[in-house]
C-alpha cells in the first residue's frame, strides 16, 4: 500500500535528548500534582496507600 502522507507534510525531526527530558519533567510534575489532588480528595485511601508503602519498605531487603 502506498504511503498516504501528503507531500507538503514533512515528518518531524527526531526528538532531542533535551526535549525528551523537558517533556518527561513536565509529565512527572503533572503526575505528582494529580497524586496530591487524589490524596486531598480521598484521605482514607491515601493513608492506606502510605501504610502499604511503609510496610513494603520495611520488608525490602537491600
C-alpha positions in Angstrom: 0.0 0.0 0.0 1.5 3.4 -0.9 2.3 6.0 1.8 -0.8 8.1 2.4 1.1 11.1 3.9 0.6 14.3 2.0 3.7 15.7 0.2 3.7 19.1 2.0 3.7 17.5 5.4 7.3 16.5 6.3 7.9 14.1 9.1 9.0 15.7 12.3 12.8 15.5 13.1 13.7 13.1 15.8 13.3 14.5 19.3 16.5 15.7 21.0 17.5 14.5 24.5 16.8 17.9 26.0 13.3 17.9 24.5 12.7 14.4 25.9 13.9 15.4 29.3 11.7 18.5 29.4 8.7 16.5 28.3 9.4 13.9 30.9 9.9 16.5 33.6 6.5 18.1 32.7 4.9 14.6 32.8 6.3 13.9 36.3 5.2 17.3 37.6 1.7 16.6 36.3 1.7 13.2 37.8 2.8 14.5 41.2 0.1 17.1 41.1 -2.5 14.5 40.2 -1.4 12.3 43.1 -1.5 15.2 45.5 -5.0 16.1 44.4 -6.1 12.5 44.8 -4.6 12.4 48.3 -6.5 15.5 49.3 -9.8 14.2 47.9 -9.5 10.7 49.3 -7.6 11.0 52.6 -8.5 7.5 53.9 -7.3 5.8 50.7 -4.1 7.9 50.7 -3.4 6.9 54.3 -3.9 3.3 53.5 -1.5 3.6 50.5 1.1 5.3 52.7 0.8 2.4 55.2 1.2 -0.2 52.4 4.3 1.7 51.1 5.8 1.8 54.6 5.2 -1.9 55.0 6.8 -2.6 51.6 9.9 -0.5 52.6 10.2 -2.3 56.0 10.2 -5.7 54.3 12.5 -4.7 51.5 15.9 -6.4 51.5 19.0 -4.4 50.5 
